[in-house]
Amino acid sequence: MLDLASQQECLDYVKLAFEISEKIGGPIFLRSTTDISHVASDVEIGKKLKLEKREAHFERDVSKYTKAGAAWCMAQHQDALGRLAEASKISDSYITEYGIKVNETHFEDGSKQGVIYAGAVEGNFKEALKKYNLKLSWLKIGMVHPLPEERIKEFLEKVDRVLVLEELDPLIEAEVIRITCLL
């Protein structure tokens, strides 16, 4: 699931979602919030996507699309885990044509305090950095499921204290705590 932080990301991540979906053979969800959806902004359209023409096709595969029997369910589960791992690899190295990184890390020299954030809180966080002249290291997470665990581990190893910014429920915070216990 890709978590949108700006109008430009809305456009760029739709392209990315289709790209990842085609590579892994599964759906990719885009999560928007009211703050993102109700704001107007200029965006760079970029290169027009070239879509291949193909006929609609549905492969009848009972073992793939039916939840009947433990063996099929376990095989489907392993397949889903493989698709998640592949999606995580793709998103962690992806940079849009305008330089937006899906998962991005910034280390401030001498700062041992860090912030991990995702989604629409990016605007508020960047504004606070400027307004209060804060020198903090930060990790932006654009793909929130699956989380980029290796990148989070690397970030946590370089900071002494971390604050997690996210909207509503502390889902990423809980995962960061879990990852911290594994270090």
C-alpha positions in Angstrom: 0.0 0.0 0.0 1.4 3.4 -1.0 0.7 6.3 1.3 0.3 9.6 -0.5 1.9 12.8 0.8 1.2 15.3 -2.0 -0.7 15.8 -5.2 2.5 15.1 -7.2 2.8 11.8 -5.4 -0.9 11.0 -6.3 0.0 11.1 -9.9 3.4 9.5 -9.6 2.3 6.7 -7.3 -0.6 5.7 -9.6 2.0 5.0 -12.3 4.1 3.2 -9.8 1.2 1.1 -8.5 0.4 -0.1 -12.0 4.1 -0.9 -12.6 4.4 -2.9 -9.3 1.1 -4.6 -9.9 2.2 -5.8 -13.3 5.5 -7.1 -12.0 4.1 -9.0 -8.9 0.7 -10.0 -10.4 -1.3 -8.6 -7.5 -3.1 -5.4 -6.5 -1.5 -2.3 -5.1 -3.6 0.1 -3.0 -3.2 3.9 -2.8 -4.1 5.5 0.5 -5.2 9.0 0.4 -6.5 11.2 3.2 -9.0 14.1 3.3 -6.1 16.6 3.5 -4.5 15.3 0.3 -7.8 14.8 -1.6 -9.2 18.3 -0.8 -6.2 20.4 -1.9 -5.4 21.7 -5.3 -1.9 21.9 -6.5 0.1 22.1 -9.7 1.7 18.8 -10.8 4.2 17.8 -13.5 2.5 15.4 -15.9 5.7 14.0 -17.2 6.0 11.4 -20.0 2.8 9.8 -21.3 2.6 6.2 -20.5 2.6 3.8 -23.4 0.0 1.2 -22.7 0.1 -2.1 -24.5 -3.2 -3.1 -26.2 -4.3 -6.5 -24.9 -7.6 -8.4 -24.7 -9.3 -8.8 -21.4 -8.4 -12.3 -20.2 -9.3 -14.3 -17.1 -7.5 -17.5 -16.5 -9.7 -20.1 -14.8 -7.5 -21.5 -12.1 -9.5 -23.0 -9.2 -6.4 -23.6 -7.1 -5.3 -19.9 -7.4 -8.7 -18.2 -6.9 -10.6 -20.5 -4.5 -10.2 -20.8 -0.7 -11.0 -24.5 -0.5 -8.7 -26.8 1.3 -5.7 -26.2 3.5 -3.1 -27.1 0.9 -4.5 -24.5 -1.6 -4.7 -21.8 1.2 -1.1 -22.4 2.3 0.2 -22.3 -1.3 -1.8 -19.0 -1.9 -0.4 -17.6 1.4 3.2 -18.4 0.3 2.5 -16.8 -3.1 1.1 -13.7 -1.4 4.2 -13.4 0.9 6.5 -13.7 -2.2 4.5 -10.9 -4.0 4.9 -8.7 -0.9 8.6 -9.2 -0.7 9.0 -8.4 -4.4 6.8 -5.2 -4.0 9.0 -4.1 -1.1 12.2 -4.5 -3.2 10.7 -2.5 -6.1 9.4 0.3 -4.0 12.5 0.7 -1.8 14.6 1.6 -4.9 12.0 3.4 -6.9 12.5 7.1 -7.8 9.9 8.9 -9.9 10.9 10.8 -13.0 10.7 14.0 -10.9 13.0 12.7 -8.2 10.4 11.7 -5.6 11.7 8.7 -3.7 9.1 6.3 -2.4 11.1 5.6 0.7 13.7 8.3 1.4 16.3 8.7 4.2 18.0 12.0 5.2 20.7 12.1 7.8 21.5 15.5 9.4 25.2 15.9 10.4 25.6 15.6 14.2 21.9 14.8 14.8 21.1 11.8 16.9 17.4 12.5 16.9 15.2 11.2 14.1 11.7 11.3 12.7 10.0 8.5 10.8 6.9 9.6 9.0 4.4 8.6 6.3 1.7 10.2 4.3 0.0 13.5 4.6 1.9 14.5 7.8 4.9 15.3 5.5 3.7 18.9 4.9 3.4 19.7 8.6 6.7 18.0 9.3 8.6 19.9 6.6 6.9 23.2 7.7 8.0 22.6 11.3 11.6 21.9 10.2 11.8 25.3 8.5 9.8 27.3 11.0 11.8 26.1 14.0 15.1 25.6 12.2 15.2 22.0 13.3 18.2 19.8 12.4 16.7 16.3 12.4 17.4 13.1 10.5 14.3 11.7 8.9 12.9 8.6 7.1 10.0 9.1 4.8 8.0 5.9 4.2 5.9 6.0 1.0 5.1 2.3 0.9 3.6 1.5 4.3 2.8 -2.2 3.5 5.0 -4.0 3.4 7.2 -1.7 5.4 10.9 -1.3 4.3 12.2 -3.1 7.4 15.9 -3.0 6.4 15.8 0.7 5.8 14.1 1.2 9.1 16.8 -0.9 10.9 19.5 1.1 9.2 17.9 4.4 10.3 17.4 3.2 13.9 21.0 2.2 14.2 22.1 5.8 13.4 19.9 7.7 15.7 19.5 7.6 19.5 15.9 8.8 19.7 13.1 8.6 17.2 9.6 10.1 16.8 7.1 8.4 14.6 4.6 10.8 12.8 1.5 9.2 11.3 -2.2 9.9 11.1 -4.7 8.2 13.3 -3.7 4.8 14.7 0.0 4.1 15.6 0.4 1.2 13.1 3.9 2.3 11.9 4.9 3.1 15.5 4.0 -0.4 16.6 6.1 -1.9 13.8 9.0 0.4 14.6 8.9 -0.8 18.2 8.8 -4.5 17.0 11.8 -3.8 14.7 13.7 -2.1 17.5 13.2 -5.2 19.7 14.9 -7.3 16.9 18.0 -5.1 16.8 
